[in-house]
Amino acid sequence: MENRRQFLQRALFGAAVAAVPGVAVASELHPGFLFHPLGPGADLGLGWSLTAIYPPHEGAITLNLAHDSGRTARIDACLRAGEPRGPASTALLDFIVMDGGDGNAPMDESLGRVARRLAAVAAENEGASLDRIAQLAPHAERVWAHPESMSKASTTLRPSLASA
């Protein structure tokens, strides 16, 4: 069941989508709609590449990254609510590194720079994707609504799609 805030967010996005000419319908967009022209296999620089983009699930679009060194990372693009929470953001989105931390620990600088690059690409595309962004939720609400899957997110690159 939606709470009042979720209902208003969806209603506002719906009104914005209706008011913007040329906005694509959600079914016409692939999971990486926000990151076009980037897709799986894209070189993000600094040794990082994009390995997967998952469609919206539990309030986020999940991106998997791999580094030349063999390291992997999961970044969830969530709806932004107030001040930015992750290492990168746009007007509508927060990019959260799902590493099990509280956001206060130091992060690999190259991963932060890559997150900012992904955010810059998303910022170019988000205005034409408001209907899909309406499916997302702020990170704090995701943690509250999906505590079990969020606690596993730091060790699981793929989001839990069992209920999708």
C-alpha positions as CSV (number, residue, x, y, z in Angstrom):
1,M,0.0,0.0,0.0
2,E,1.3,3.4,-0.9
3,N,1.7,6.1,1.7
4,R,0.7,9.7,1.1
5,R,4.2,10.8,0.1
6,Q,4.7,8.0,-2.4
7,F,1.3,8.7,-3.9
8,L,2.2,12.4,-4.3
9,Q,5.6,11.6,-5.8
10,R,4.0,9.4,-8.4
11,A,1.2,11.9,-9.1
12,L,3.8,14.8,-9.6
13,F,5.9,12.7,-11.9
14,G,2.8,11.7,-13.8
15,A,1.8,15.3,-14.3
16,A,5.4,16.2,-15.3
17,V,5.4,13.4,-17.9
18,A,2.1,14.5,-19.4
19,A,3.4,18.1,-19.6
20,V,6.7,17.2,-21.4
21,P,6.3,16.7,-25.2
22,G,8.1,13.8,-26.7
23,V,8.6,11.8,-23.4
24,A,9.0,8.2,-24.3
25,V,6.6,5.6,-22.9
26,A,8.1,3.3,-20.3
27,S,7.6,0.2,-22.3
28,E,9.7,1.7,-25.1
29,L,12.7,2.1,-22.9
30,H,15.3,-0.5,-22.2
31,P,16.7,-0.9,-18.6
32,G,19.6,1.4,-19.4
33,F,17.4,4.3,-20.5
34,L,19.1,6.7,-18.2
35,F,22.6,5.7,-19.2
36,H,22.3,5.9,-23.0
37,P,24.6,5.7,-24.9
38,L,26.4,3.6,-22.2
39,G,25.6,-0.1,-21.9
40,P,27.0,-3.3,-20.7
41,G,30.7,-3.5,-21.8
42,A,31.1,0.3,-21.8
43,D,34.5,1.5,-20.7
44,L,33.9,4.0,-17.9
45,G,37.5,5.0,-17.5
46,L,40.0,4.6,-14.6
47,G,40.0,0.9,-15.1
48,W,36.2,0.5,-14.6
49,S,33.7,-0.9,-17.0
50,L,29.9,-1.3,-16.8
51,T,29.0,-5.0,-16.7
52,A,25.2,-4.9,-16.2
53,I,22.2,-2.6,-15.8
54,Y,19.1,-4.1,-14.1
55,P,15.6,-2.6,-14.5
56,P,14.0,-0.8,-11.7
57,H,13.4,-3.1,-8.7
58,E,12.7,-2.3,-5.1
59,G,13.0,1.4,-5.9
60,A,16.4,1.4,-7.7
61,I,18.2,0.7,-10.9
62,T,21.2,-1.4,-10.2
63,L,24.5,-1.0,-12.0
64,N,27.3,-3.5,-11.8
65,L,30.8,-2.4,-12.5
66,A,34.1,-4.3,-12.8
67,H,37.6,-3.0,-12.4
68,D,40.7,-4.2,-14.3
69,S,42.1,-5.4,-11.0
70,G,39.2,-7.9,-10.6
71,R,37.2,-5.8,-8.1
72,T,33.5,-5.4,-8.6
73,A,31.1,-2.7,-7.4
74,R,27.3,-2.3,-7.2
75,I,25.8,1.2,-7.5
76,D,22.0,1.7,-7.1
77,A,20.4,4.7,-8.7
78,C,17.6,5.8,-6.4
79,L,15.2,8.7,-6.3
80,R,16.8,11.8,-4.7
81,A,14.9,13.2,-1.6
82,G,16.6,16.3,-0.3
83,E,20.3,16.5,0.0
84,P,22.4,14.1,-2.0
85,R,23.3,10.9,-0.1
86,G,25.8,9.1,-2.4
87,P,29.0,10.0,-4.1
88,A,27.1,11.4,-7.1
89,S,23.7,12.8,-7.8
90,T,21.5,14.5,-10.3
91,A,18.5,16.8,-9.8
92,L,16.3,13.6,-9.4
93,L,18.7,10.8,-8.5
94,D,21.2,9.6,-5.9
95,F,23.9,7.1,-6.8
96,I,24.5,4.9,-3.8
97,V,27.5,2.5,-3.6
98,M,26.0,-0.6,-2.0
99,D,29.0,-1.7,0.1
100,G,27.3,-2.2,3.4
101,G,28.6,1.1,4.8
102,D,26.9,4.1,6.2
103,G,28.2,6.6,3.7
104,N,30.9,7.9,6.0
105,A,33.8,5.6,5.2
106,P,36.4,6.6,2.6
107,M,35.7,5.3,-0.9
108,D,38.1,4.5,-3.7
109,E,38.5,7.8,-5.6
110,S,38.2,6.1,-9.0
111,L,34.9,4.6,-8.1
112,G,33.6,7.9,-6.9
113,R,34.7,9.6,-10.2
114,V,33.0,6.8,-12.2
115,A,29.8,7.3,-10.2
116,R,29.9,11.0,-11.1
117,R,30.4,10.1,-14.7
118,L,27.3,7.9,-14.6
119,A,25.4,10.7,-12.9
120,A,26.4,13.1,-15.6
121,V,25.1,10.8,-18.3
122,A,21.9,10.2,-16.4
123,A,21.4,13.9,-16.0
124,E,21.3,14.3,-19.7
125,N,18.6,11.6,-20.0
126,E,16.4,11.9,-16.9
127,G,14.1,14.6,-18.3
128,A,12.9,12.2,-21.0
129,S,12.5,9.4,-18.5
130,L,10.2,10.8,-15.8
131,D,7.7,7.9,-16.1
132,R,10.5,5.4,-15.3
133,I,12.0,7.5,-12.6
134,A,8.6,7.5,-10.9
135,Q,9.2,3.8,-10.2
136,L,12.2,4.6,-8.0
137,A,12.3,5.5,-4.3
138,P,14.7,7.3,-2.0
139,H,17.4,5.1,-0.5
140,A,16.2,5.6,3.1
141,E,12.7,4.4,2.1
142,R,14.2,1.4,0.3
143,V,16.2,0.4,3.4
144,W,13.0,0.7,5.5
145,A,10.7,-1.2,2.9
146,H,13.2,-3.9,2.0
147,P,15.5,-4.5,4.9
148,E,16.5,-8.1,4.1
149,S,17.5,-7.5,0.5
150,M,19.2,-4.2,1.4
151,S,21.3,-5.9,4.0
152,K,22.4,-8.4,1.4
153,A,23.1,-5.8,-1.3
154,S,26.7,-5.2,-0.1
155,T,27.6,-8.8,-1.0
156,T,25.2,-9.4,-4.0
157,L,25.7,-7.6,-7.3
158,R,22.4,-8.7,-8.7
159,P,19.2,-7.3,-7.1
160,S,16.8,-9.8,-5.7
161,L,14.4,-10.2,-8.6
162,A,12.3,-13.1,-7.1
163,S,9.3,-10.8,-6.6
164,A,9.7,-9.0,-10.0
